[in-house]
Amino acid sequence: EVQLVDSGGGLVQPGGSLRLSCAASGFTFSSYGMSWVRQAPGKGLEWVCYINGNGGVTSYADSVKGRFTISRDNAKNTLYLQMNSLKVEDTAVYYCADLGPQGDWGQGTQVTVSS
């Protein structure tokens, strides 16, 4: 069974940092590109960033470029999102997801940026 477990969210002040993790199991993790997607309160889903299977290619939404870094450790079957210089508007539930045909998502982890 494919499983993606998101963790690492929490409450942080504006300008602070958090690192999210996504633990994958049940499939050949290294063969798949992975994304982070978020949903702010009362808003729709927003794609945040992408990383290919071997980690050599990344892309970011303009809203997070220069502040967020996606990475992966295929030996640990884990995806990461390092979030720096956090803003109030980054407040959202963050989901690890395979956006390809398999279409698997984590359960989400809440990130709240507030003073």
Salt bridges, closest charged atoms under 4 A:
GLU46 OE1 - ARG38 NE 2.77
ASP62 OD1 - LYS65 NZ 3.30
ASP90 OD1 - ARG38 NH1 2.97
ASP90 OD2 - ARG67 NH1 2.75
